[in-house]
Amino acid sequence: MKIMVAIKRVVDYAVKIRVKPDKSGVETKNVKMSMNPFCEIALEEALRVRESGLASEVVAVSIGPVQFTETLRTGLAMGADRAIHVEAPENIYPLTIAKILKALVDVEKPGLLFLGKQAIDNDQNQTGQMVAGLLKWPQGTFASKVVLDKEKQVATVDREVDGGIETLCLDLPAVITTDLRLNQPRYATLPNIMKAKSKPIKKFTLQDLNVEIRSDLEVVEVTEPPKRKSGVILSSVDELIDKLKNEARVI
């Protein structure tokens, strides 16, 4: 079985985000970029499945400008067998990404598609669900545990919900999006980083995949959240209730 993993290049989680002066978006020039943490977890899970003997190949996929190949090299250094880069503008929306992934699935014919549950740059949490809908594949989102049965061709997925743990049984092929508690991603070792330089990255364009970029969304303005006001010390419960009722208006 082949596993495809979608990975995204985002501003590093440790970087303080700055809004552009014209408020058109977030500043990314001269900013450290890295693989989306949820995508790292998805790739790690795919590698563990391959190492257990339940898969034969792990293919990493990224969609964006040429700089996204750097993130693919990181994925190859972690252990992916090969990579696919689809050249596209950087800021495209989940539905377009889902259409591109569907086109790649039609080409590659994987038995399982892993994605991070969301990207930390826009937190939209939509792509996995959309691509599952386009493919008409079963989906297990926010996975905290994944168990594959190769003979029965099913995947058992534990997912965290408000009421506790929900367990799903998915017929393969399927789409799984990964949550934080699924695993701890490995670090790329120096020998594997050197090996990754010789691993193949196949190039596709949107025209190759017959996908057109269209969006019904327009970003009007990006602003920083208002600065948090300093707290106050209250002298009584009555004063607290008064502020919650008349100032915060939450009761």
Secondary structure, 3 states (H helix, E strand, C coil): CEEEEECCEEECCCCCCCECCCCCCECCCCCCEEECHHHHHHHHHHHHHHHCCCCCEEEEEEEECCCHHHHHHHHHHHCCCEEEEEECCCCCCHHHHHHHHHHHHHHHCCCEEEEECCCCCCCCCCHHHHHHHHHCCCEEEEEEEEEEECCCCEEEEEEEECCEEEEEEEECCEEEEECHHHCCCCCCCHHHHHHHCCCCEEEEEHHHHCCCCCCCCCCCCCCCCCCCCCCCCCCCHHHHHHHHHHCCCCC
